């Protein structure tokens, strides 16, 4: 039984790395950078959790695999994988953010195309499906602990308007909550998480400085060329009929030209020219934007709400983290980062192996 657990975890780890390489090639359009990112994932600081009997490998496999299917146009299959990630770990529900981003842009495009595509309804149902495992577990807990008991015997969370077992356990027993971990005695844990948090913040800030127009507009100022190559996250290609697909870009362009004035036309033209530059390709392409937003939200959650030391493995399944590290390693201006990043990974692999295998706290 123990051996089976090791086999499942390590096989899931291997397949997660394969899926990461595939989506990296799709997004970055650079095989070498994709390979570097995949290798870094294999030697990530939290890899001890991926190689032992733990749910992290399955979560990474279903999350990254779901992204692969989403980028390939198989949205319904992606929803199934995201839902399975929620079965592995509760933070799998955060993968619904990718569906929300896709739905938002598809609804905008459907509005301009004047097509009766139930984008909002479909997106909502997909998000519900992703959240079902989490909701089902809460319902199971309520039925077993709260249902059929007298009022004076009920636990406090059973009496809540929205009785959530998960929130009660996290808050009451683990002390999880907004700024509740900001204590002087927790300084060592903040130091333990500082490398991964620093890398995550740098990746988000670097992208924000390079592509501020995407953050301001939530990705709506991406050029038509970028949107057409954004692997199903921006367009309605897998929702509309083939005859609509062939005319969609023309229809959108005509409608926008009628509504935009000359000043905005100049802005779009300059943005299109900028999108062809090296500064806005690879990691800084529009394709990466939803991944950076997702990483930013997870980083803020880890720093302000969670036990901060958990950030090392909480962020370990985020593709944009490895894409940014790969970008730094390949950049001639950041050669020192290659040594720092690999030293950090090696040190935490060694430290994690020693501490985790001896039942000491590590992330």
N, C-alpha and C positions, 0 to 999 in steps of 0.2 A: 504493500500500500504506500509506504514511504517512497519506495523507488519509483512508483507510478507518478507520485506527485512531482518528483524531480524531473522525470521525463516530460511530463505535460508542461511544466514551467519553462524548461529549457527549449522545448520545441516551439512553444508560443513565443519565446524570446527571439528565436531564429526567424520565424515567419514574420514577426513584427519588424525586424530589421529589413527583411526582403520587401515588405510593403512600404517601409519608409523610403527605401531606395527608389521604388517605382514612382511614388508620388513626388519625390524630390526631382526626378528626371522630368516629370510632367510640369512641375512648377518652375524649377530653376532653369530648365533647358540647358543644363550643363552636367555631363556625365561625371566628370572629375569631382566637381563640388558635391554632387549627390553621393558619390562613393565616400568622400571624406565625412559627410554628415552621417552616413550609415555606420561607418567604422566608429565614429565618436559615440553613436548610440549604443553600439556593442560594448563600449568601454566607458559608459556613463557613470557618474559618481554613485548612483544608486543601483548599480548592476548586481550587487549582492542580493537584492530583493528579487531580481529577475532570474537568478540562478538557483534560488532556494525555493522551498515550498511556500509560496506566497501568491497572492492574487494579482500582483503588479504586472506580471507577464501577460496574463489573460486580458487584463484591462488595456494594456498597450496594444496587444494584437487586435482586439475588437475596435479600439479607437482609431488606430492608424489604418487598419483594414477598412473600416467604415469610411474614412476619408478617401481612401483609394477608390472605392466604389462610387462615392459621391462625385469625385472628380472625373470618373469615367462615364458619368451620366446615369448610373443605376441607383437613383435616389432611394427607391423603396428597399433595395438590398442594403444600402448604406444605413437606413433607419433601423433595420434588423440588427446590423452589427453594432450600431450605437446603443441600442436597447440591451444587447448582450454585455456591452461594456458597463452599463448600469447594473447588471446582475453581478459583475465582478467587483465593482467598487461604486460607491454612491456618487462619487464625482463624475460618473459617466453621464449624468443628466446635463452636465455643462456642454456636452457635445451637441445638444439641441441648439446651441448658439450658431453653429454652422448652418443649420436648417433655417434659422431665423434670418441670417444674413442673406442666404440664397432666396428665401421667400420675399424679403424686402425688395431686392433688386428685380426679381421676376415680376412682382406686382407692379413696380414702376414701369417696366418694359411692356407688360400687358396693357397697362393704361394707355400708353402712347400708341400701341398697335391696335387698340380698340378691339381686342379679342376677348371673347367670353371664356377665359381660362380661369378655373376656380383655384387660383394660385394661393390666395390667403387661406381658404378652407383646407386645401391640400397641405399647406405648410403647417397649419395648426394641428391637423390630425397626425402629421408626422412627428411633431414635437410631443404630442400626447403619448404616442407609441413609445418614444424614447424614455419618457418619464414613468411609464407603466411599471417597470420593475421596482423602482423606488416607492411608488405609491402602493403597490401590492404588498411590499414588505411592511410598510406602515400599517396597512389594513390588517395584515396578519398579526402584528404586534398588538393592535387595538383589540382584535377579536379574542386573543388568548389572555390578555392581561386585564382589559377593562370590561369586556362584554360579560353580562350576567352577574356582576358583582354589585354589592350594595354601595350606595353613594359615599358612605363614610369609610369604605374600604378601598376606594379608588386612589390611585397615585395622582399627584397634581396634574400631570400632563394629560390624563384621561378626561379631565374636566375642561380642557381648553377648547376654544372655538374650532381650532384646527388641531386635533390631537396628534402630534408628531412625536413618536418614540425616539427617533433619531436626534432631533433637536434637544430633547430633554436629557438624553444620555450625554451628548456632547457638552451641554452647558452645565448640568448638575454634577456629573462625575469627572469630566475632563477639564472643566473651566474654560471651554471654548466660547468666545464671544468677542465683540468689537473692542479692541484695545485692552482686553482682560489679561493678555499675556505680556503687556508692557510693564514689567517689574524688574527691579535691579537684579534680583536673583536669577532671572532668566537671561542675563547678558551672555553667558557661555553658549546658550542655544541660538541666540541671534548671531553670534560669531560663527557658529557651526553652519548656519544657513546663509551667511553673507556672500560666499562665492557664487552660489547658484542664483541668489537674488540679484547680485551685482551684474552678472551676465545677462539675466533676463531684463533688468531695467535698461542696461546699455543697448540691448537689441531693440527694445521698444523706442527708446529715445533716438537712437540712430535712424531708425525708419521714419520716425516722426519728423526729424529735421530734414531728411532727404525728400520725403513725400508729404509735406504738411497739408497739401490740398486734399489728399485722400482722407486724412483724419478729420478735417473740417467738414467735408461733404459725405462722410461715411462711405467713401468709395465711389460716389456718384460722379466725381470729376475724372475718373479714369477714362482714357480715350477709347474710341470705338475699336481701335486696333487691339488695345489691351483687353477690352472686354470680350472681344471675339476669340481671344486665345486664353481665356481665363478658366478653362477646363470646367465648364458647366456651373460655376458659382455665380456668374453675373447674368447669363442669358437663359432664354426659354427653349433652347434647342431640343431638349428631350421632353418638352411638354406640348409643343406645337406640331402640327402636321408638316410633312416635308415641303409642301408648296408654300406654307407660311414661313418656314425656315429660310428658304431661298430669298424671300422678299423682305425679311424682317429688318435687316440692316438698312436697306433702302428706305423702308417706311419710317424707321426711327430717324434717319438722317434728314428726310424731307420734313417731317413734323418739327424737328428741332430747329431746322433752318428757318421755319416760318415764325417760331416763337423767340428765337434768340436774336439780339441786336448785333451790330457790328463789333462792339466791344467784346462781347462774349465769344464771337467767332474768332477774334484775334487770340483770345485766351486759349481756346481749344486748339487752335493751330500751333501756338507755342508749346502747349502741353504735349501735343503729338510729336513735335520735334524733340522735346525733352525726353519722351518715353523711349526714344531710340538710342539715347546716350547710355554709356556704361553705368552711370550713377543711378539709373532707374531700371536696370535690368538685373537678372539674378535675384539676390535677396531683396532688392529694392523694387522689384516689379509689383504691379498691382495685384498679381495673383497671390502674393504673400500677405496682403493686407488683412484679410479675415483671420489668418493664423496669428498675426501680431496682436490683433485686438483680443483674441482668445487668450494668448499668453499674458497680456497686460492685466486682464481681469483675474486670471488665476494667480498672478504674482501679487496683486493687491489683496486678494482673499487670503493668501498664505501669510502675508506680512501683517495685516491688520486684524485678522479674525482667528486664524488657526494657531496651533502650536507651531511656531515658526520653523523649528528644526525639521518638520515634515516636508518643508518646501523642496528639499533635495530630491525626494522621490515623487512628490506631488507634481512637480514640473517636468519630471524626467520623460514623460511621454509626449511632450510638446514639440512638434517638428521644427517650428521656427527657431527654437533655441539652438538646435544643431545646425540649421542653415546659417544662422548668424555666426556661430563659432567657425564653421567652414569658411565663411567669407573672411573672417579675421585671419585665419591661418594662411589663406591664399594671398592676402593683401601684403605687398612689399612694405607698406608703411607700418604694419602691425606685426612684425616678425617676433617681437618679444611675447606677443599673446600666444603664439604656438607653444612656446615653452611653458608658460603659465597655465594654459588650459590643460595640456597633457599632464603636467605635474599635479594639478588639482585632481584630475580624474584618477591618476595612479595612486595618489595619497588617500583619496576617499575609498577607493576599491580595497586597499590594504586595511585602512582603519575600519571600514564597514565589515569586512570579513572577520576581523578580530573581535569587534564588539558584538555584532549581531549573532555570530555563532556561539558566543559565550553569554548570551541573554542580557547584554548590557544595552542601554538605550542608544539608538543611532537612528536619527531621522524618524 
